[in-house]
Amino acid sequence: MITKTLIVFVLLLIIASLGLALRYLLMDGQRSTRTVKALTFRIGISIALFFLLLLGYQAGILHPHGLNMGVNKAQPSAERK
């Protein structure tokens, strides 16, 4: 449960950084370095989240569930046709 909370928190942080960059762009104009710093921070957080998700998967903390596309897993593959 704490991993899901942490992931949602990081995603909200990414969205907040993107909004902050937009605010800096609109307020300061094109000559501001604050916009670039906010976007760089967002990219860094996104990359860190990606690697943390990979690490969590490798450590067995996170388990992908896949998509259920309506295929019944109890049926043998020859009967699915």
Buried (B, 14 or more C-beta within 10 A) or exposed (E): EEEEEEBEEBEEBBEEBBEBBEEBBEEEEEEBEBBEBBBEBBEEBBEEBEEBBEEBEEEEEBEEEEEEEEEEEEEEEEEEE
